[in-house]
Amino acid sequence: MPEPAFQDYYPENVSHCYGCGSLNALGLRIRTRWEGDESVTRFTPRPEHTAIPGFVYGGLLASLVDCHSTGTAAAAMYRQEGRAMDTLPAYRFVTASLHVDYLAPTPLGVELEVRGRVKRIEGRKVVVEATVSALGKVTARGEVVAAQMREGFGQV
Ligand SMILES: CCCCCCCCCCCCCC(=O)SCCNC(=O)CCNC(=O)[C@H](O)C(C)(C)COP(=O)(O)OP(=O)(O)OC[C@H]1O[C@@H](n2cnc3c(N)ncnc32)[C@H](O)[C@@H]1OP(=O)(O)O
């Protein structure tokens, strides 16, 4: 049995996200785990994720960086407290800021590896940096500021 992924601990009401929700049938349904101090997601883009034939759409790479990093932010908060991700109080993070630099074209048809590192945890926010690699070469680099969701998120 593979180790559970961070996303396995997301409660149903936050499992509909296009990038990471296990309940979104049309989504990416990424799965992220710790490998030492780094978080890792592996994902193989599909033909519909094409930008230019043979190469991956940048928005897809941004989605991978985004959901990889918000998941990493939540996992990092639990880890800092020495708690399992299914324990209370629950941590839920949303994207406050997403920055991606595209360093080289990303080939389609191969597995991509997203690796994240926690840069800092400051109060209610976690800053995560991530790289996307194809065939061992880093093709995109990103940084996400993830902020803890407040009660009543989305209510105006
Ligand atoms: C078991 C585990 C479960 C995990 C479940 C995971 C669920 C996953 C769900 C799927 C998710 C998938 C991903 C998605 O698609 S999430 C969907 C896309 N994101 C959103 O819709 C978020 C919309 N924005 C907001 O709700 C609020 O503006 C937030 C919550 C972001 C902050 O408003 P809030 O009033 O709450 O807090 P605050 O203003 O005191 O800010 C807090 C800290 O953050 C810093 N800051 C704020 N903005 C920025 C910025 N632009 N650049 C840099 N920093 C920024 C700010 O300076 C402060 O830091 P500091 O000054 O204190 O140092």
The ligand as an ORCA input file, in Angstrom:
! r2SCAN-3c Opt
* xyz 0 1
  C      -6.050     18.014      6.263
  C      -5.569     19.093      5.449
  C      -6.589     19.753      4.654
  C      -6.047     20.874      3.739
  C      -7.166     21.396      2.906
  C      -6.608     22.312      1.871
  C      -7.745     22.879      1.111
  C      -7.323     23.072     -0.270
  C      -8.363     23.781     -1.042
  C      -7.904     23.943     -2.443
  C      -7.034     25.150     -2.576
  C      -6.479     25.212     -3.935
  C      -5.887     26.530     -4.196
  C      -6.928     27.502     -4.705
  O      -7.236     27.568     -5.841
  S      -7.630     28.533     -3.540
  C      -8.661     29.636     -4.522
  C      -7.910     30.874     -4.915
  N      -7.657     31.704     -3.782
  C      -8.616     32.477     -3.238
  O      -9.752     32.492     -3.659
  C      -8.196     33.331     -2.082
  C      -8.976     34.662     -2.070
  N      -8.399     35.562     -1.075
  C      -8.728     35.484      0.214
  O      -9.590     34.724      0.610
  C      -7.969     36.361      1.158
  O      -7.471     37.504      0.491
  C      -6.789     35.597      1.840
  C      -7.329     34.375      2.601
  C      -5.737     35.138      0.827
  C      -6.082     36.503      2.811
  O      -7.011     37.215      3.574
  P      -7.114     37.148      5.154
  O      -7.935     38.289      5.590
  O      -7.557     35.784      5.568
  O      -5.673     37.274      5.685
  P      -4.674     38.482      5.599
  O      -5.093     39.511      4.603
  O      -4.409     38.915      7.016
  O      -3.405     37.720      5.037
  C      -2.768     36.690      5.765
  C      -1.293     36.776      5.423
  O      -1.148     36.541      4.009
  C      -0.511     37.656      3.396
  N      -1.049     37.877      2.053
  C      -2.345     37.987      1.710
  N      -2.456     38.180      0.382
  C      -1.200     38.197     -0.104
  C      -0.647     38.327     -1.397
  N      -1.430     38.512     -2.464
  N       0.681     38.281     -1.537
  C       1.483     38.084     -0.480
  N       1.030     37.929      0.779
  C      -0.289     37.985      0.956
  C      -0.829     38.840      4.280
  O       0.137     39.884      4.129
  C      -0.757     38.202      5.655
  O       0.590     38.023      6.024
  P       1.184     38.861      7.248
  O       1.025     40.294      6.883
  O       0.352     38.450      8.416
  O       2.618     38.413      7.366
*
